Amino acid sequence: MKQIENYIDDKYSDEEYINVEDGIYKIVDDDEILYVTSLSFIQEPEYNEGEDASDISQYPLEDILDKFYCHISDFYEKLNTEDSSICYQEFASPDIKDVRNLRTIIGKHVYNKEDGKYVTLVIE
């Protein structure tokens, strides 16, 4: 994943979303408070990632979710199409610290690197 950027969707202007920090919104979902943020990025097929936005690769995305204790809360299906190289995802966690930590990947290069029998998530 490269060119990771903050993405602010129009839905964040709805009153159900409360902007608590730059790029982080609070929403109450079934009496649970969630903090959400959206990112855009470009996949890198040379790192075994998807070819276009309609085919977002499971990895390194799954490793990012595990590392930052977040889950995907919106897939932005209308934006993630075959004719786009830019992917959009909304990430969520009940702990704002997890979302803050996730946002540290903005502007970085994130990929999986095989290291013998293991695969390591690299953030540089």
C-alpha positions in Angstrom: 0.0 0.0 0.0 1.3 3.4 -0.9 0.1 6.9 -1.1 -1.9 6.4 2.1 -4.0 9.6 2.7 -6.8 10.8 4.9 -10.2 10.6 3.2 -13.2 12.7 4.4 -16.4 11.3 3.0 -19.5 13.5 2.7 -21.3 11.3 5.2 -19.1 12.8 8.0 -21.1 16.0 7.7 -24.2 14.2 9.0 -25.1 15.0 12.6 -24.6 11.4 13.7 -20.8 11.8 13.2 -19.0 14.0 15.7 -15.6 15.3 14.6 -13.4 14.7 17.7 -10.0 15.2 16.1 -8.5 15.8 12.6 -9.9 12.9 10.5 -11.4 11.0 13.5 -15.2 10.9 14.1 -17.3 9.5 16.9 -20.5 7.6 16.2 -22.9 5.8 18.5 -23.9 2.5 16.9 -26.4 0.3 18.9 -25.4 2.0 22.2 -21.7 1.4 21.4 -19.4 4.3 20.8 -17.1 3.8 17.8 -14.3 6.0 16.5 -13.9 6.0 12.8 -11.5 7.3 10.2 -11.2 6.8 6.5 -8.1 6.4 4.4 -7.4 6.1 0.7 -4.4 4.2 -0.7 -3.1 2.6 -3.8 -2.3 -1.1 -3.9 0.9 -2.6 -5.2 0.5 -5.7 -7.3 4.3 -6.2 -7.1 3.7 -7.0 -3.4 0.9 -9.4 -4.2 -1.8 -6.8 -3.6 -4.9 -6.3 -5.8 -4.8 -4.8 -9.3 -7.6 -2.2 -8.8 -9.9 -0.8 -6.2 -12.6 -3.4 -6.8 -10.2 -6.1 -5.7 -8.7 -4.9 -2.4 -6.2 -7.5 -1.2 -6.7 -9.2 2.1 -3.0 -8.5 2.9 -1.5 -6.3 4.2 -4.9 -4.9 5.2 -5.7 -7.8 7.6 -2.3 -7.3 9.2 -2.9 -3.6 9.6 -6.3 -4.4 11.3 -4.6 -6.8 13.7 -1.7 -4.5 14.5 -3.9 -1.5 15.2 -6.9 -3.3 16.8 -9.4 -1.9 14.2 -12.0 -3.3 11.9 -13.4 -2.2 8.6 -16.7 -0.4 9.0 -17.3 0.9 5.5 -16.1 -0.5 2.2 -17.1 2.5 0.0 -18.4 0.2 -2.7 -19.3 3.1 -5.0 -15.8 4.4 -4.9 -13.9 1.1 -5.1 -14.4 0.2 -8.7 -12.4 -1.6 -11.4 -11.6 1.7 -13.2 -10.0 3.2 -10.1 -6.5 2.6 -8.7 -7.4 4.4 -5.5 -8.9 2.3 -2.7 -11.1 3.7 0.1 -11.8 2.1 3.5 -13.3 3.2 6.8 -11.7 1.9 9.9 -13.3 1.7 13.3 -12.5 0.9 17.0 -14.2 1.5 20.3 -10.8 3.0 21.5 -9.8 6.3 20.0 -6.1 5.4 20.8 -6.3 2.6 18.3 -7.6 4.9 15.5 -5.0 7.5 16.4 -2.3 4.8 16.1 -3.7 3.6 12.8 -3.5 7.1 11.3 0.3 7.0 11.8 0.5 5.0 8.5 -0.7 8.1 6.6 2.1 9.1 4.2 3.9 5.8 4.7 4.6 2.7 2.6 3.0 -0.4 4.1 3.6 -3.9 2.7 4.2 -7.5 3.8 7.7 -9.0 3.5 8.5 -12.7 3.5 11.2 -13.5 6.0 11.9 -17.2 5.7 8.7 -19.0 6.9 7.2 -15.8 8.3 5.6 -12.7 6.8 6.3 -9.4 8.5 4.3 -6.2 8.2 6.6 -3.4 7.2 5.7 0.3 7.7 8.3 2.7 6.4 
